[in-house]
Amino acid sequence: MKKIIYLFLLISLSSFAQEKLTPELLFKLGRVNNPQVSPDAKTVLYEVKKYDLAANKGTNYIYTIASAGGTPSQVSDDATNAFDAKWRPDGKKISFLSTINSEVQLFEINLDGSAKTQITFVKGGIGSYKYAPNLSMIAYSADVKLDRTVAEQYADLPLVEARIIDGLFYRHWDAWHDYSYSHMFVSPYTDGKLAGEATDIMKEEKYDAPLQPFGGDEQYSWSFDGKMLAYTSKKMTGTPEAVSTNSDIYIYHIDTKYTQNLTEQNTGYDQNPQFAPDGKKIGWLSMRRIGYEADKNRMMVYYFADKKLIDVTEKFDYPVETFQWSQYTGNEATLYFIAQINATQNVFSSDEKVKKSGAIYKEIEEVTKGDHDYIALSVSSPDKKTFMMVGAKQTMSMPTELFNISSNGTESQLSFTNKDLWGTVSLGRVEKRMIPTSDGKQMLTWVIYPPNFNPQKRYPTLLYCQGGPQSMVSQFFSYRWNFQLMANNGYIVVAPNRRGLPGFGSEWNDEIIGDYGGQCMRDYLSAIDEVSKETFVAKDKRGAVGASFGGFSVYWLAGNHQKRFHAFVAHCGMFDMDSWYGSTEEMWFANNDNKGSYWSTPHPKNYDQSPHKFVQNWDQPILVIHNEKDFRVPVTQGMEAFTAAQLKGLKSRFLYFPDENHWVTKPQNSVLWQRVYFEWLDNWLK
């Protein structure tokens, strides 16, 4: 008997669920995000992003709903693209960011959406913000130009657009360095107005805080008395910045203007600090190993009085994504956090216990249990009797919605943003299998079936190859790699959690390092071979698809698949590891995962396992997709792969986006991506 664990995320379809899922329908869904429970725990603030496909843009709206449930109210008006919404700490106003005159500024409105007031008037705009809990100050991030352009260095050549570069990190993800640095500012605040000149607490420092380009207000935090601001920064530039992950937690003291480095002893990532409500301690996320961006994210707590540092997750071998303190300022606190575990993201907790010898944390408990992903969390406990926790949850079969979570893990759905539209869609069954690997281990693999699946039929089947490389195949709801969309187009999808993914312990996660063409590829083959034993899999109509490292995997499998596959799709994949190493930007990732450069001695085997080394074996049609603004995996990687396929005489196509980065974010580009993707697969697998 096969050892199969079945998960029915959708056991049966309602009689009216007949509409086929399409890319266009995906863009009709409201994308729920950023839940914020009010200070009194009575109301939940959240955002919904809605897209206009014809206008090729999206607008973010602010909503509120009673924490006990009910009908939501739209707070922001239709003319305002409002994002990064928060409760003002006193609960009397809602704050948010919006663009005005091409600059992002901070605004406040009343709880009913009236009296919109602009708070900041910062030249060039701001990137993020956070109020001090006592409302004495506001912290915000803003760019400060500290470097001179070539035209500024050579005043008699004002029209030159050249760059003179003396170190790496001159471009990152999708943008060239703009001669500016993101700095932290603090400004006095009184009753809806900035009450004095803002202070650049990093004056003349050529460093970024928050970390760019993805860091936001989660990377800094006020103490509850407003006297300290903790922030995340990696205080190095140029080539040293490109090869290191050593960010630190800094604390700026408002009264003395003194900055201390709280994490100087740790050489890996330290980020996302949060002061505890009692003011006695601070928590943050930390990775131990320098240069390893996918190391286990640990939950650290530091006590100011005795300078004691505790690793709350020392015996918990799973990475933490985000965390919240319980708000009640009693003698002891509880930490709530989201962690990746067994292809899910669930909520966990750990209670503080104060003893004479100092504080300890109890064994970590799993609060929520189930095959789903919590992607955001908000906790409010204004007094000893009141507790409210709301999370944003999604599955492969459900776009994100808000759920109330009790302290014992009971969940109840709070928002129903897409109920009417999503309720009409035919969904396929999602099954969880434990598949034996070639080295005798068990690998969790999701199998997604077409709606109205008939085991007597034979279906084209896709092997989904995950990117990252260290990025779990969880219960994510993707708007590009949407498994239900593939299932609605008549495909069975096989999505394995191969070697090198988090959520299964550090050993499983680390095993891919320096061995891109090794066990992780054998895991892919084990997954597709095992599922292909089923009579409903059309073995002559199988394809392999993926992006980033998933694109690498597709290229590699194209040269090593031994007649398993009949079509390939690779998006923004690494093709030639030598040339990729010399053209990417975050060198810490390239050095860590490859175990060195292509000129290192001994020669790292990742370069010998590079997909371009096996092009002579390519024998099936391949669609290559790549984007001009992708500096993580430069567009030349896709061009090289397409050139090889063309010169070998293979049926091949190159889909090129000049205005996208490592992802595809513009609505019409996204729809085109899906159309070309399915046209290609349908042509060769149906």
Secondary structure, 3 states (H helix, E strand, C coil): CCCECCCCCCCCCCCCCCECCCHHHHCCCCEEEEEEECCCCCEEEEEEEEEECCCCEEEEEEEEEECCCCCCEECCCCCCCCEEEEECCCCCCEEEEEEECCEEEEEEECCCCCCCEECCCCCCCCCEEEECCCCCEEEEEEEEECCCCHHHHCCCCCCCCCCCCCCCCCEECCEECCCEEEEEEEEEEECCEECCCCEECCCCCCCCCCCCCCCCHHHEEECCCCCEEEEEECCCCHHHHHHCCCCEEEEEECCCCEEEECCCCCCCCEEEEEECCCCCEEEEEECCCCCCCCCCCEEEEEECCCCEEEECCCCCCCCEEEEEECCCCCCCCEEEEEEEECCEEEEEEEEEEEECCEEEECCCEECCCCCCEEEEEEEECCCCCCCEEEEEEEECCEEEEEEEECCCCCEEECCCCCHHHHCCECCCCEEEEEEECCCCCEEEEEEECCCCCCCCCCEEEEEEECCCCCCCCCCCCCCCCCHHHHHHCCCEEEEECCCCCCCCCHHHHHCCCCCCCCHHHHHHHHHHHHHCCCCCEEEEEEEEEEECHHHHHHHHHHHHCCCCCCEEEEECCCCCHHHHHCCCCCHHHHHHHHCCCCCCCCCCHHHHCCHHHHHHHCCCCEEEEEECCCCCCCHHHHHHHHHHHHHCCCCEEEEEECCCCCCCCCHHHHHHHHHHHHHHHHHHHC
